[in-house]
Amino acid sequence: MKRIILDTNVVVSGLLWSGAPHSLMATARAGMVQLVTSPRLIAELARILAASKFDSKFIGIGQSREEM
């Protein structure tokens, strides 16, 4: 299985919008590739998703930050 590391901006886009980043995330969810990360990247992702500018997007998709 191929292992990939995604930039946090790609992960955010994949979680909150459609398009190529979303397709990459769907490929990982389907088990076709394995996402590789680190505590530092997870912390950066949490910091980015905590930004208030994403509040309306979370409401629109019906999920909380914690569910992501």
Backbone hydrogen bonds, N-H to C=O, Kabsch-Sander energy under -0.5 kcal/mol:
donor,donor_aa,acceptor,acceptor_aa,energy
2,K,32,M,-0.6
4,I,34,Q,-2.6
10,V,7,D,-0.6
11,V,7,D,-2.0
12,V,8,T,-2.6
13,S,9,N,-2.2
14,G,10,V,-2.6
15,L,11,V,-2.1
16,L,12,V,-2.2
17,W,13,S,-2.3
23,S,19,G,-2.1
24,L,20,A,-2.2
25,M,21,P,-2.1
26,A,22,H,-2.4
27,T,23,S,-2.2
28,A,24,L,-1.8
29,R,25,M,-2.5
30,A,26,A,-1.9
31,G,28,A,-1.6
32,M,27,T,-2.2
33,V,27,T,-0.7
34,Q,2,K,-2.9
35,L,33,V,-0.5
36,V,4,I,-2.8
42,I,38,S,-2.4
43,A,39,P,-2.3
44,E,40,R,-2.1
45,L,41,L,-2.5
46,A,42,I,-2.4
47,R,43,A,-2.1
48,I,44,E,-2.4
49,L,45,L,-2.7
50,A,46,A,-1.2
51,A,48,I,-1.5
54,F,51,A,-1.8
55,D,52,S,-1.9
58,F,54,F,-2.2
59,I,55,D,-2.0
60,G,56,S,-2.4
61,I,57,K,-1.9
62,G,58,F,-0.8
62,G,59,I,-0.6
63,Q,58,F,-1.7
68,M,64,S,-0.8
68,M,65,R,-0.8
